Structures are given as structure tokens and as C-alpha cells.
Amino acid sequence: MKLLRVQVPEFRALKNVDISFEPDFKPNIFPLASQNGGGKSTLLQLIFALTNCVATDRFKYCRNLLSSIDIHEEKRSWATLDFIDQNDKISLSYNLNIISNQTKSSLPDSLLKTRAEIDSWLVQTLIYAERIKSKFTEKYDNSLSLKKEMQAIIEDSPFLGDQRFTFEQDYSKYFNHYPDYSLKLPEEIESGNIETNQNIFDMLSSFWKLASNANDLILKFEEEFSQIDQCFLGQINEFRFNGINVFLGCKISGSPRVTDINSYEFFKNMRHELFLSMPETQICLLISQKSRKSLFSKEDRFWYEIEMQELKRSVPDFFTPSTIPTETILKEFEKSRDEDFKNAIKTGNQYGNNYVNLKQDIQNLLINKRIDIDPDTDSPLSRIKVLIKDGDELREIYPEDLSHGELKQLSLYIWLRHNNIKDAVVLMDEIEIALHPDWQYQIIKDLEEWGPTNQYILATHSYELCTALTPSHVKEIEPKLESSRNHESE
């Protein structure tokens, strides 16, 4: 997949953005430049949120990014993204739709969610009911019918139908998967108090009816959106304001291969097509506005960091280069070892070269250094060691002996390799940070070598990076940089 064009009439610092990316350019790498504060990072995060985080259980991250939006019209064409995939052109036209309170006064604020979120609440109801039933079987045999009703919803869900929980054993896995939507029920659910649990079960039954009605209403809105040639993605404002609700819809245009697929499945599949890398020093708009605001107060970064860690766990396509990606390096060595062993089983006697090639690739990144697995630990593949050539010998060095730039290159390479990123759109914000000017120039060739089938869009301030490509590769967000204006006037 490749991004062909992005159009954003107005969002934060972005005004009348209309940028095209030529799919036949070699390499398919595009520096994205602007003035300081011109919206480069915002644009990358916006593209990522509108493709990777909509119509799924990740929608809250899209809502966070759009939380500051100001709506003046009942229906507003808001952003358009054009892609090409397997020679099929795809156009995604996003609209912000205002619907008054009266339109859906029966839908509680707490359930103005996406289908994925409502489905997750429904399945939790089932889990709690099953836990109560398992403790008091003789008392709650009638809960069996409730369970069947709930399971029917789960099986129909585009998100939960394939998970097949064993409820008595696997409910903890569910809560790890949907930590934000947990029902806050009393701890007495684990107690032996029959009366208390009867009350809880009655509450669950009421909640089930409420959630089921909300689910039906969401389905109704999906149908209404389809009548105006849009798919329903979710609500932007989490709480009502000024008597209105703002919904995000999207018109999907393209070949029947694209338009005939369920919109949920379409966006779920897009998760594997777009990736975002950004420095931790860049404020992430996918984090809630409340936590972002706390960075400008006496409060510490605690809640912002908590949300950032959760974002990384729940959205593996989002990446911030770490100081030393030890765990990922070890996983890559383990994967390479296993692939070599599989090859030996397949051929009968010939091991593969994956392990050796990985070591060589890393050695090419770390000039005069190499990374090995430490064989002197109790558990194999639990510790790495870095060696440097000292005359005719190799001696071990320590993390502080590696430069920031070496660690940055290593993190990016391991991320692309470990996630097997191919035929994807890779959005990278300020990739040049910590890289020597020569390495900034070289990073273009490195990216082309590490992932030759990918398209890279690089928000950058680096002159060296831009000069590694033709002027036509470099895209600018208006107002253009002063040097560009001067060049055009000559």
C-alpha cells in the first residue's frame, strides 16, 4: 500500500494542506518539511489515527487527537486520504457530522461509544455473570439464558466473535485486552454472600438490557450513515456540549474489492498497512488532552507516561525509539535461531543463515562493534553483550559506550525487522534526531535497504536528509520555508 494524496482543509496548525506522493518515485521516500510549528508531526499523527485507530477498539486514540476540534457546520468535509493497494485506488473521505441530543436522547452518555467498545462492555457482563454462576450454580441456573443471549452478540461482533473465551478460566485475559472498559463492580463478587451477589446479578441484567439497547441504537446510526454514503466510525466528543454530538463518518471509494468489504474489517486490515515512529520528546496527540495539559502544570508526567505505555502496548504499530531495545534484539535472535532450526528440519542437514545474517547486519550498523548473545547466563537468550575490536582482540563494552546515534539506528532497524514491515506506509517523525549529518544523508539508503517495498514519509528539519533525494521528493507544508521562497524567486 502507498499513500497517494492527503488533503486537510483545517486542523490545528494545518491549513489547506494538499500534498501528493508519487508512487513510482525511486526510492519511495518523501521528506516532509515545514516551518517550526508548521504541522509536520500533527499531519503524521492525523494520518495514522484516521487509518490505524478508527472503527476499532483503538478509537479512543483517534478521539484524543480530535478532542480539540471546533465544529461550526452540521456536516463538514474534513480530511481525504487517497491510497493505492494492489493497483486499486482507494479514497477515504472523512466527515464530521453533528447530531443533536434529541436525535438520540435515549442513548446514555456513558455508552456513546464505538461498536467495539460496546461489544467489550457486553462481554464483560457475560464474564461477571459466569463467575457468579460458577460460585452459586444451584441459585443461578436461570443465568444460562442470559449467557446464550450475550454469546449471540459476541459471535456477531466483528471484533470479539473470533476470540472464543473459556469464561471460567480466561476472563483475566479479556481484562488485559480491554483494560479501559472494565466494569467497576464490588469486590463482593468473589465473596460468599448470596444476597450481595444476587444484587450484583440483578445489576448485570439491567446493564445488559441497557447495553443491548445502546448496541441496537448504534446499529441504527450505522444504517443512517450508510444512507448518506458514509460508514459510521465513532463519536468524537466523549461528553455532550452545547446540546450537540459530533460523529466521525467516512466514505470509502474504490474497486469492489475495497467497497464490498465490511468497513470494520477494512479498517482492521489497515492496521497492518500503516506504522508511525516518533521521538518521545514530541508531544503525542493520541494521548488524552487532560494528560497532555498536565505537562504544563506542577503535576509530573506520571499520567502522560502511563497513557503512553498503554498506547505502546495496545498499538504495536506505534513506536518510539528506545534507549536500548534489548528485549526486541533478543527476540530477533531467537526468531532467527528458530528459523535456522526449521530449515535444518526441512532439508535434513542444512541450517539456515538467518542468525549469522542478523549479526552481520547489526555489525554493519555499529562501526567496529558487534552484538553477541551472552553465553554465560543461566537462561539462554536473556542478555546481550556488545564487543568492540581492540587491536586483534575483542573486548566487552557497556551501554554508555554506545553513542546516541548508534542506538537510534539500531532501534529503527530492529523495529522494522522485528515487525516484518513490508509493503506498508511508514510515517517517521524527526528521524534525524541524534544522527551525525553524514548518517542523516545515509539514512535514506538504509531505509531503502531495510524495507525496499515500503513507502516512507519523513517529517524532518534535516538539510542533509533532503539533499539525499531529488527536489521533487521533498514535500512542503504551507507556508513554505524561507529558503524555498528565495529559491523559487530566483
C-alpha positions in Angstrom: 0.0 0.0 0.0 1.1 3.6 -0.7 -0.3 6.9 0.2 -1.0 9.0 -2.9 -2.5 12.2 -1.6 -3.5 13.8 1.7 -5.9 16.8 1.9 -6.7 18.6 5.2 -8.7 21.9 4.9 -8.1 22.8 8.5 -6.8 21.1 11.7 -4.7 22.7 14.4 -1.8 24.3 12.6 -2.7 22.7 9.2 -4.4 25.0 6.7 -5.4 23.9 3.2 -3.0 21.0 3.1 -2.9 19.2 -0.3 0.2 17.0 -0.8 0.7 14.3 -3.4 3.2 11.4 -3.1 4.2 9.9 -6.4 4.0 6.0 -6.2 6.6 5.5 -9.0 9.3 7.6 -7.5 12.5 5.7 -6.6 13.2 5.5 -3.8 9.6 5.9 -2.5 10.9 8.1 0.4 9.5 11.6 0.9 10.9 14.2 3.3 8.1 16.4 4.7 9.2 19.9 5.6 7.6 22.9 7.2 8.4 25.9 9.4 8.8 25.2 13.1 5.3 24.5 14.4 4.0 24.2 10.8 2.2 20.9 11.5 4.5 18.1 10.2 4.1 16.0 13.3 0.4 16.7 13.5 -0.1 15.6 9.9 1.7 12.3 10.5 -0.3 11.6 13.7 -3.5 12.5 11.9 -2.9 10.1 9.0 -2.0 7.3 11.5 -5.1 7.9 13.7 -7.5 8.1 10.8 -6.4 4.8 9.4 -5.0 2.7 12.2 -7.2 3.8 15.1 -10.8 4.1 13.7 -13.7 1.8 13.8 -11.9 -0.5 16.2 -11.2 -0.8 19.9 -8.4 1.8 19.3 -10.9 4.6 18.5 -10.2 6.4 21.8 -6.8 7.4 20.4 -8.5 9.0 17.4 -10.9 10.7 19.8 -8.0 12.1 21.8 -6.4 13.6 18.7 -9.6 15.2 17.6 -10.8 16.3 21.0 -9.9 20.0 20.4 -11.7 20.3 17.1 -14.2 23.1 16.7 -17.4 22.4 14.8 -19.4 25.1 13.1 -21.4 23.2 10.4 -23.8 20.3 10.5 -21.7 18.3 8.1 -18.2 19.1 7.3 -15.8 17.5 4.8 -12.8 17.3 7.0 -9.9 15.2 5.5 -9.3 13.0 2.5 -6.7 10.3 2.1 -6.0 8.5 -1.2 -4.1 5.2 -1.4 -3.1 2.7 -3.9 -3.1 -1.0 -3.0 -2.6 -3.9 -5.4 -3.2 -1.4 -8.3 -6.6 -0.4 -6.8 -7.1 3.2 -5.8 -8.8 3.8 -2.5 -10.2 7.2 -1.4 -11.2 7.8 2.2 -13.2 10.9 2.7 -13.8 11.8 6.4 -16.7 13.9 7.5 -17.6 15.4 10.9 -21.3 15.1 11.5 -23.3 17.0 14.1 -26.4 15.3 15.5 -28.5 17.0 18.1 -29.3 15.5 21.5 -33.0 15.0 20.5 -31.9 12.6 17.8 -30.7 10.0 20.3 -31.9 11.1 23.7 -32.3 7.5 24.8 -28.6 6.8 24.4 -26.7 7.4 27.7 -23.6 9.5 27.7 -21.6 6.6 29.1 -22.4 4.4 26.1 -21.8 6.8 23.3 -19.0 4.5 22.1 -18.0 2.6 19.1 -19.3 -0.8 18.4 -16.1 -2.3 19.6 -16.4 -0.6 23.0 -20.0 -1.6 23.4 -19.2 -5.1 22.5 -16.4 -5.2 25.1 -18.8 -4.0 27.8 -21.3 -6.7 26.8 -18.7 -9.4 27.0 -17.6 -8.2 30.5 -21.2 -8.5 31.6 -21.2 -12.1 30.5 -17.9 -12.8 32.2 -19.1 -11.4 35.6 -22.4 -13.3 35.2 -20.4 -16.5 34.5 -18.2 -16.0 37.6 -21.3 -15.6 39.8 -23.0 -18.6 38.3 -19.9 -20.8 38.8 -20.0 -20.0 42.5 -23.7 -20.4 43.0 -24.8 -22.8 40.4 -27.9 -24.0 42.3 -29.0 -20.4 42.8 -28.5 -19.1 39.3 -29.4 -21.8 36.8 -31.6 -19.2 35.1 -28.5 -17.2 34.1 -28.0 -19.8 31.3 -30.4 -18.0 29.0 -28.7 -14.7 29.7 -25.4 -16.3 28.8 -26.8 -17.5 25.5 -28.1 -14.1 24.6 -24.8 -12.5 25.3 -22.8 -15.1 23.4 -25.0 -14.4 20.4 -23.9 -10.7 20.4 -20.3 -11.7 20.8 -20.4 -14.1 17.9 -22.0 -11.4 15.7 -19.3 -8.9 16.8 -16.7 -8.0 14.1 -14.2 -7.7 16.9 -15.0 -10.3 19.6 -16.5 -13.1 17.6 -13.2 -14.9 16.9 -11.9 -14.9 20.5 -13.8 -17.8 21.9 -13.3 -17.3 25.6 -13.4 -20.1 28.1 -15.1 -17.8 30.6 -14.3 -19.7 33.8 -10.6 -19.6 33.0 -9.8 -16.8 30.5 -11.7 -13.8 31.8 -8.4 -12.3 33.1 -7.0 -12.3 29.5 -10.1 -10.4 28.5 -9.5 -7.6 31.0 -5.8 -7.4 29.9 -7.1 -6.9 26.3 -9.7 -4.2 27.2 -8.3 -2.6 30.4 -10.1 0.7 29.8 -13.6 -0.7 29.7 -13.7 -2.6 32.9 -17.0 -2.6 34.8 -16.2 -1.3 38.4 -18.2 -4.0 40.3 -17.9 -4.6 44.0 -15.2 -6.9 45.3 -18.0 -8.9 47.0 -18.4 -10.6 43.7 -15.8 -13.0 45.0 -17.4 -13.4 48.4 -19.8 -16.0 49.6 -22.6 -13.5 50.2 -25.5 -14.9 48.2 -27.7 -11.8 48.8 -24.9 -9.4 47.6 -24.3 -11.5 44.5 -28.0 -11.6 43.7 -28.0 -7.8 43.8 -24.9 -7.8 41.5 -26.5 -10.2 39.2 -29.7 -8.1 39.0 -27.5 -5.1 38.3 -25.8 -7.1 35.5 -29.1 -7.9 34.0 -30.1 -4.3 34.0 -26.8 -3.3 32.5 -27.2 -6.0 29.8 -30.5 -4.5 28.7 -29.1 -1.0 28.7 -26.0 -2.1 26.7 -28.1 -4.1 24.3 -30.4 -1.2 23.6 -27.4 1.0 23.0 -26.0 -1.6 20.7 -29.2 -1.6 18.7 -29.1 2.2 18.5 -25.5 2.2 17.3 -26.6 -0.2 14.5 -29.3 2.2 13.6 -26.9 5.0 13.3 -24.6 2.9 11.2 -27.5 2.3 8.9 -28.4 6.0 8.8 -24.8 6.9 8.0 -24.8 4.3 5.1 -27.8 6.1 3.7 -25.7 9.3 3.4 -23.0 7.2 1.8 -20.7 7.0 4.9 -19.7 4.4 7.3 -20.0 5.2 11.0 -16.7 5.3 12.8 -17.5 6.7 16.3 -18.2 9.7 18.4 -15.6 12.5 18.7 -16.7 14.4 21.8 -16.9 12.0 24.7 -19.3 14.2 26.6 -22.1 16.3 25.1 -21.5 20.0 24.8 -23.8 22.8 23.6 -26.6 20.3 23.0 -24.8 18.5 20.1 -22.8 15.4 19.5 -20.1 15.1 16.9 -19.6 11.9 14.9 -16.9 10.8 12.5 -18.0 9.2 9.3 -16.1 8.0 6.3 -17.0 7.5 2.6 -14.8 4.7 1.2 -14.5 4.8 -2.6 -12.6 2.3 -4.8 -12.9 -1.0 -6.6 -15.5 -3.6 -5.4 -12.6 -5.5 -3.7 -12.5 -2.5 -1.4 -16.0 -1.2 -1.2 -17.7 -4.6 -0.8 -15.8 -5.4 2.4 -17.3 -4.6 5.8 -16.0 -1.2 7.0 -14.8 -2.6 10.3 -12.8 -5.3 8.5 -11.4 -2.7 6.1 -10.0 -0.6 8.9 -9.0 -3.6 10.9 -6.9 -4.7 7.9 -5.4 -1.2 7.6 -3.7 -1.7 10.9 -1.1 -3.8 9.2 -0.5 -1.2 6.4 0.5 2.0 8.4 3.1 2.5 11.0 4.2 5.5 13.0 7.6 6.2 14.6 8.1 9.4 16.6 10.5 10.6 19.3 9.4 10.6 22.9 10.2 14.3 23.1 7.4 15.0 20.7 4.0 15.5 22.4 1.8 12.7 21.3 -1.7 13.8 20.3 -3.1 10.3 20.7 -2.8 10.8 24.5 -5.8 12.4 26.2 -5.9 16.1 26.3 -6.1 16.1 30.1 -2.8 14.2 30.4 -1.2 16.5 27.7 -2.3 19.6 29.6 -0.7 18.2 32.8 2.7 18.6 31.2 2.3 22.4 31.6 1.3 22.2 35.2 3.1 21.4 38.5 1.9 17.8 38.1 4.6 15.4 37.0 4.5 13.4 33.8 3.0 10.4 35.6 -0.4 10.1 33.9 1.1 11.1 30.5 3.7 8.3 30.8 1.1 5.8 31.9 -1.1 6.5 28.9 2.0 6.4 26.6 2.9 2.9 27.9 -0.7 1.7 27.4 -0.6 3.2 23.8 2.5 1.3 23.0 1.0 -2.0 24.4 -2.3 -1.7 22.6 -1.0 -0.2 19.3 2.2 -2.1 18.4 2.3 -0.2 15.0 3.2 2.9 17.1 6.9 3.2 18.0 9.2 5.5 20.0 12.9 4.5 19.6 14.1 3.3 22.9 17.4 3.8 24.5 18.5 0.2 24.2 16.0 -2.2 22.5 17.4 -5.2 24.3 14.2 -7.3 24.5 13.5 -6.8 20.8 17.0 -7.7 19.9 16.8 -10.9 21.9 13.5 -11.8 20.3 15.1 -11.3 16.8 18.0 -13.5 17.7 15.6 -16.1 19.0 13.4 -15.9 15.9 16.5 -16.2 13.6 17.7 -19.2 15.6 14.3 -20.9 15.3 14.1 -20.2 11.5 17.5 -21.8 11.1 16.4 -24.8 13.0 13.3 -25.2 10.9 15.4 -25.0 7.8 17.5 -27.9 9.2 14.4 -30.0 9.8 13.1 -29.2 6.4 16.3 -30.0 4.5 17.5 -32.8 6.8 21.0 -31.4 7.3 21.3 -27.7 6.2 20.9 -24.9 8.8 19.9 -21.5 7.5 21.9 -18.3 7.7 19.3 -16.1 9.4 21.2 -15.9 12.7 24.6 -15.2 11.1 23.0 -12.6 8.7 21.3 -10.8 11.6 24.6 -10.5 13.5 26.3 -9.2 10.3 23.5 -6.6 9.7 23.9 -5.3 13.2 27.7 -5.2 12.9 27.3 -3.1 9.7 25.3 -0.6 11.8 27.7 -0.4 14.7 31.0 0.6 13.3 33.9 -1.5 14.6 31.4 -3.1 17.1 29.2 -6.2 17.2 26.4 -7.6 19.3 26.5 -11.2 20.6 24.4 -13.2 22.9 26.0 -13.7 26.3 26.5 -17.5 26.7 27.4 -17.2 30.4 23.9 -16.7 31.7 21.7 -19.3 33.2 18.9 -18.7 30.7 19.9 -18.6 27.0 18.9 -15.5 25.0 18.4 -13.4 28.2 21.3 -11.0 27.8 23.2 -9.3 25.0 26.8 -8.1 25.1 28.5 -5.5 22.9 32.0 -6.1 21.8 34.5 -3.7 20.2 37.6 -4.5 18.3 40.7 -3.5 20.2 43.7 -4.4 18.0 43.5 -8.1 17.3 41.1 -8.7 20.3 37.5 -8.1 21.1 36.6 -6.6 24.5 33.2 -6.1 26.0 31.9 -2.6 26.4 28.9 -1.2 28.2 25.7 0.7 27.2 27.1 4.1 28.0 29.9 3.3 25.5 27.4 3.3 22.6 26.6 6.7 21.1 23.0 8.1 21.0 23.1 7.9 17.2 24.2 4.2 17.1 21.3 3.3 19.5 18.9 5.3 17.3 19.9 3.4 14.2 19.8 0.1 16.0 16.3 0.8 17.4 14.9 1.7 13.9 16.5 -1.3 12.2 15.3 -3.8 14.8 11.8 -2.2 14.8 11.4 -2.6 11.0 12.8 -6.1 11.0 11.0 -7.4 14.1 7.6 -6.2 12.9 8.3 -7.6 9.4 7.2 -4.3 7.9 6.7 -4.7 4.2 4.5 -3.1 1.5 3.5 -0.5 4.1 3.3 3.2 4.7 5.8 4.1 7.3 5.4 7.5 8.9 8.6 8.7 10.7 8.8 11.9 12.7 12.3 13.6 13.0 14.2 10.5 12.2 17.4 12.6 12.1 17.5 13.3 15.9 20.8 12.1 17.3 22.3 11.2 13.9 25.5 12.7 12.7 25.0 14.8 9.5 26.7 12.0 7.4 24.3 9.5 8.9 21.3 11.7 8.2 22.3 11.6 4.5 23.0 7.8 4.7 19.6 7.0 6.4 17.8 7.2 3.1 19.9 4.4 1.7 19.5 2.5 4.9 15.7 2.7 4.8 15.6 1.6 1.2 17.8 -1.4 2.1 15.9 -2.3 5.3 12.4 -2.2 3.7 12.6 -1.7 -0.1 8.9 -2.3 -0.6 7.8 0.3 1.9 6.8 3.9 1.4 8.5 6.3 3.9 7.2 9.8 4.8 9.7 11.6 6.9 8.8 14.7 8.8 12.2 16.4 9.1 14.3 19.5 9.6 17.4 17.9 8.1 19.0 19.6 5.1 21.3 16.5 4.7 18.4 14.1 4.5 16.6 16.3 1.9 19.6 16.6 -0.3 20.0 12.8 -0.4 16.9 12.8 -2.7 15.7 14.9 -5.6 13.9 18.2 -5.0 10.7 16.6 -6.3 10.8 14.1 -3.5 10.7 16.8 -0.9 7.2 17.9 0.1 6.4 21.1 2.0 3.5 22.3 4.1 2.5 25.9 3.5 3.7 28.4 4.4 6.9 27.3 2.7 10.3 27.7 4.3 12.1 31.0 3.5 14.9 29.2 1.6 12.2 27.6 -0.7 10.6 31.0 -1.4 14.0 32.5 -2.2 14.9 29.6 -4.5 11.6 30.0 -6.4 12.0 33.7 -6.9 15.5 33.3 -8.5 
